């Protein structure tokens, strides 16, 4: 087993934070979609130095959609599993869709000793509530727009379960708070169209 790269340690730190955020010290799993959303959020914030993202199909409420997924992070997750630093769980929904979840192993703490303190500070800013310092949840959901239950959009957000109020109804939800930083929207599903310009060309040998 080689030494993990800095971005692999950053990814491991995030997984480890979620692993040890369960109630009463219970170890918990983080599902693949919330983790992918948080990794993209870290890329957008400039925290991951060697990661990039590209539009990729993800499962969202039983529907295939394009999200901003980092293939480098997926490859590093596999490497961390091979190094016995992360373990993976396969789940199946009632519609027989496959869901993957991850959590850090007992070896993660030793590996993370080489993660610089400045990296820990920036990563904590990514995953912790600035008010109560609890590990924030990451959610992909159908959001009710401007309080109107007739208008919806797909949304992704990180939020503090302690500092936010979640209102749910069939087919949608709202997450509200008056605490600065306790709710942060993430544009994971907002794939911008790329405009291409083309013009016809002919070979010089054709008339």
C-alpha positions in Angstrom: 0.0 0.0 0.0 1.5 3.3 -1.1 1.0 6.6 0.7 -2.4 8.3 -0.2 -2.2 11.5 -2.2 -3.3 14.8 -0.7 -6.7 14.7 -2.5 -7.2 11.1 -1.4 -6.6 12.2 2.2 -9.0 15.1 1.8 -11.6 12.6 0.5 -10.9 10.2 3.3 -11.3 13.0 5.8 -14.8 13.8 4.6 -15.8 10.2 4.7 -14.3 9.8 8.2 -16.2 12.9 9.4 -19.5 11.4 8.3 -18.6 8.0 9.7 -18.2 9.4 13.2 -21.1 11.8 13.1 -23.8 9.3 14.2 -25.8 9.6 17.4 -24.3 8.0 20.5 -21.0 7.4 18.8 -22.6 5.1 16.2 -20.7 4.8 13.0 -22.8 5.7 10.0 -22.6 5.4 6.2 -22.6 8.2 3.6 -24.4 7.4 0.4 -22.7 7.8 -3.0 -24.9 10.7 -4.3 -24.5 13.0 -1.2 -20.8 12.2 -1.3 -20.5 13.1 -5.0 -22.4 16.3 -4.3 -20.0 17.3 -1.5 -17.0 16.5 -3.6 -18.3 18.7 -6.4 -18.9 21.4 -3.8 -15.2 21.0 -2.7 -14.0 21.2 -6.3 -16.0 24.4 -6.8 -14.6 25.9 -3.6 -11.0 25.1 -4.8 -10.4 22.6 -2.0 -9.6 19.6 -4.2 -6.6 20.5 -6.3 -6.4 17.6 -8.7 -10.1 16.7 -9.1 -12.3 17.8 -12.0 -16.0 17.1 -12.7 -18.0 16.2 -15.8 -21.7 15.6 -16.5 -22.5 12.0 -15.6 -25.7 10.0 -15.1 -26.8 9.6 -11.5 -29.8 8.0 -9.8 -32.2 10.6 -8.4 -35.6 9.4 -6.9 -35.7 6.6 -9.4 -34.8 8.8 -12.4 -31.5 9.0 -14.3 -30.2 12.6 -14.3 -27.0 14.3 -15.2 -25.0 15.6 -12.3 -21.5 17.1 -11.8 -19.5 14.0 -10.9 -15.8 13.7 -10.3 -14.4 10.5 -11.9 -11.1 11.1 -10.2 -12.9 11.0 -6.8 -14.6 7.7 -7.8 -11.2 6.2 -8.7 -9.7 7.4 -5.4 -12.6 5.8 -3.5 -11.8 2.5 -5.1 -8.1 3.0 -4.2 -9.0 3.8 -0.6 -11.1 0.6 -0.5 -8.2 -1.4 -1.8 -6.0 0.1 0.9 -8.6 -0.9 3.5 -9.2 2.7 4.5 -12.8 2.8 3.3 -15.5 0.1 3.2 -18.4 0.0 0.8 -22.0 -1.2 1.3 -24.4 -2.2 -1.6 -28.1 -1.4 -0.9 -31.1 -2.2 -3.0 -34.3 -0.1 -3.1 -37.9 -1.3 -3.4 -37.5 -0.7 -7.2 -34.4 -2.8 -7.3 -32.1 0.2 -7.9 -28.6 -0.2 -6.6 -27.3 2.3 -4.0 -23.7 2.4 -2.8 -22.6 3.8 0.6 -19.2 4.3 2.2 -17.6 4.7 5.6 -14.1 4.9 7.0 -12.4 1.9 8.6 -10.4 1.9 11.8 -7.2 2.4 9.8 -8.4 5.9 8.5 -7.3 7.7 11.7 -3.6 6.6 11.3 -3.6 7.6 7.6 -5.1 11.0 8.3 -2.3 12.0 10.7 -0.4 13.1 7.6 -3.1 15.5 6.5 -1.9 19.1 7.1 -3.9 21.2 9.6 -4.7 23.9 7.0 -6.4 21.1 4.9 -8.5 20.0 7.9 -9.6 23.6 8.5 -10.8 24.1 4.9 -12.5 20.7 4.9 -14.3 21.4 8.2 -15.6 24.6 6.6 -17.1 22.3 3.9 -18.8 19.8 6.1 -19.5 21.5 9.5 -22.2 24.0 10.5 -20.5 27.3 11.3 -23.0 27.9 14.2 -23.0 24.6 16.1 -20.1 22.7 14.4 -22.3 19.6 13.7 -21.6 17.6 10.5 -24.1 19.0 8.0 -26.4 16.7 6.0 -26.2 16.7 2.2 -29.5 16.2 0.4 -30.8 15.9 -3.2 -34.5 16.7 -3.2 -37.5 18.2 -5.0 -37.7 21.8 -3.7 -40.8 23.9 -3.5 -40.0 27.2 -5.1 -40.6 30.5 -3.1 -43.0 28.8 -0.8 -45.4 27.9 -3.6 -46.3 24.2 -3.4 -47.3 24.2 -7.0 -43.9 25.0 -8.5 -40.9 22.6 -8.0 -37.3 22.2 -9.1 -34.6 19.6 -8.4 -32.2 20.9 -5.8 -29.1 19.9 -3.8 -28.1 21.5 -0.5 -26.0 21.0 2.5 -27.7 21.9 5.7 -27.5 21.6 9.5 -30.3 19.4 10.9 -30.0 21.2 14.2 -30.3 24.7 12.9 -32.7 24.2 10.0 -36.5 23.4 9.7 -37.4 20.9 7.1 -41.0 21.0 5.8 -42.1 18.0 3.7 -45.2 17.2 1.7 -45.9 14.6 -0.9 -43.7 15.4 -3.9 -41.5 18.1 -2.4 -39.8 19.8 0.5 -38.5 23.1 1.9 -35.5 23.7 4.1 -35.5 27.0 6.0 -33.2 28.6 8.5 -32.3 32.0 10.0 -28.8 30.9 10.9 -26.1 32.2 8.5 -24.2 29.3 6.8 -26.6 26.6 8.1 -28.1 26.1 4.6 -25.9 26.2 1.5 -27.4 25.5 -2.0 -25.2 23.5 -4.4 -25.7 23.6 -8.1 -24.9 19.9 -8.7 -27.7 19.3 -11.2 -27.3 22.6 -13.1 -25.5 21.5 -16.2 -25.0 24.4 -18.5 -25.4 24.0 -22.2 -22.2 24.4 -24.2 -22.5 26.3 -27.4 -20.6 24.9 -30.4 -20.0 26.7 -33.6 -19.4 24.7 -36.8 -19.1 25.5 -40.5 -19.1 23.1 -43.4 -15.7 22.2 -44.9 -14.8 20.4 -48.1 -11.6 18.8 -49.2 -9.4 20.8 -51.6 -9.8 17.9 -54.1 -13.5 18.2 -54.4 -15.3 20.5 -56.8 
